[in-house]
Amino acid sequence: MRAWRTRCAAAAGLCAGLASALAATAPQALDELMRTLAAQRRARVAYTEVQHLAVLDEPLNSSGELVYEAPDRLEQRILAPRPETLVLAHGMLSATRGGRTRVLELAAAPQLAPLIECLRATLAGDRAALERLFNLELAGDANHWVLTLTPRDAAAARTVASVRIAGEGARLRTVEIVAADGDRSLLTLGAELPP
């Protein structure tokens, strides 16, 4: 019985030491990822997106280009199924379709902030902005990583259940958003396009 207790105590000590070591390295790994992402000042990539919405019988597919310019300009040029351009810059979101443009200040639509900020802040390597809205969990290594974001507050949780961003080095590969109502989207980022 004593030997069993000693083994349990040793195992508990080992687990505590391992947990402590992991806790000490996790912030460093996250800081390194954020520095790597922040170093990329501009990117232009092709993308495809598949949205599974409860109100639709079939998934909604779209494709186009994403353009990012540090620190806060993100442009989504939807080429199919219908041309549309969404631009986020300086806290303003504009949507242009069929020659008509609508502009929305993000502060006036706080429910959109988690959906937009998860991508913008990740591309910018802006850990502070991410941590204002989400709890962050990083898995993998610098070559193949997955950053899972879960909302910190109830308001954000009413919109987003989780965001899972996978990447390689400074490149994002996929962004999966699961909405609080069960709808989900998967954005797959492709090859870098010429400027």
N, C-alpha and C positions, 0 to 999 in steps of 0.2 A: 504494500500500500504506500509506504514511504517513497519507494522508487518511482511509483506512478506519479505521486505528487511532485516529486523532484523533476520528472520529465515534463509534466504539465507546466510547472513554473518556468523551466528552461524554455519550453516552446512559447509560452506567453512572453517571456523576455525577448526571445528572438523575434517574435511577431511585432512587439512594441518597437524594438530597434529597427526592424525593417520598415515599419510604418513611418517612423521618425525620419529615416533616411529618404524614403520616397517623398515625404512631405517637404523635406529640405531641397530635393532636386526638382520637384514639379514646378515651383515658381521660377526657378532658373531656366528650365526648358521652355516654359511659357514666355518668359522674357526674351529668350533667344529667338523663338519663333516670331514674336512681335517685332523684334529688331530686323529680322530677315524680311518680313513682309513690308515694313516701313521703308526699307531701302529701295523697293521698287516704286518709282515715282509715276510711271505711266504704263498702261497695258491696254491692248486691244485684242480681244479674242472672240472667236465664234462660239455660239452656245446653242444648246437645245434645251427646252423645258417641257416637262410633262406634268400637268396638274390633274389631280384626282379630286373632283369636287362632288359633293353629295347631290347637288342639284342637277348634275349631268349624268347621262347614262354611260358615256364614254369619256376617256381622258381627253383633256384639251392639250394639244401639242402646238408649240411655237418654236421659232428659231430666229436667229439674227446675230447681232454683235453686241458685245459689252465693251465700253470704253471707260477706263478709270484714269483720272488725273489727280494726283495727291494734292491736298489732303482730303478734299471732300466733294469732288465732282465725279459723278457716276452717271453714265448715259447708257440706256438700253435701247438699241435700235431693233425693233421687231420687224422682221422682213416677211414672215409668214406666220399665220395665215392671212393677216391684214397688216399693211404697213402702219406702224405707230412708233413714236419716239417718246421715251420717258427720260427726263433729265433731273437729277438731284444736284443742286449746287447751293451752298451757303444757306441751308435750311429751307430751301424752296424746292418744290416738286412741280415740274411742268409736264403736261401730257399733250402731244400733238398727234392728231389723227384727221385725215381728210381736210387738211388746211385749217383746222380749228385747234386752238391751243387753250388749255385750261391750266391755271396756276393755283397751287395750294401751298400755304405756309405750313410746314410740318408741325409747328407749335399748335396750330388750330386743329390738328388731327392726331392726337397722341397715340391712338390705337395703331397708327401706321409706323410709328417710330421703331418698335422692335423689328418689324419686318424689313425695314430699310437699313437701319443702323447695324444689324448683324453683318450684313455684307460690306457696307461702307467702312465700318470700323475695323473689320478684319483685314480688308485690303490695305487700310492705312496703318495697320499694326498698332492701333489705338486701344491698348488694353484698358485704360481708364474709362473710355467711352463704353466698351463692352461690359465692364464690371458695374457700370451704373445700372444697366438693365438686366444683366445675366450673371448666373453662376457659371464659371468656366471649368471644363474638364478636358485635359489634353491627354491623348494616348498616342502611342507609336514613337517614331523617332523623326529626325530632321528630314529624312528622305521620304517617309510615308507617315503622315500624321492625320489625326482626326481630332477636331475641336468640337466638343459638344456644349451647347449653350442652353441653359434652362432659365426661364424668367425669374427674377428676384422678387418682383412685387405682383400683387393680385391683378392690377390693371393690365400689365403686360401678359400675365398668364391667361387672361380672358381672350387674348388674341392668339398667342403663340404657346404651344405646349413645349416644343423643343426645336432647336436648329442643330444640324450636324454638318460640319464643314470638313471635307477631306482635301488634303493637298500633298504636294511633293515640293519640298524646299519652299521657294517663294511663290509657287504657283498653286492656285486653288483649282481643284478638279471637279468637285461636286458640292452643291449646297442643297441639303434636304431640309425643308421646313414642314413641320407637322403643326397644323393649326389646332387651337383648343377644341374646335368643333369636329375634328377628325379629318378635315380636308388636308391634303398634302401636295407638295410640289417637289420635283427634283430637277435642279438646274445642273446641267453638265457642261463644263467649260472645255472648249477644244483648243485647237492650235492658235498660237499667237499670229495675228494678222499684221500685214505691213501697215505702217502709219498712213 
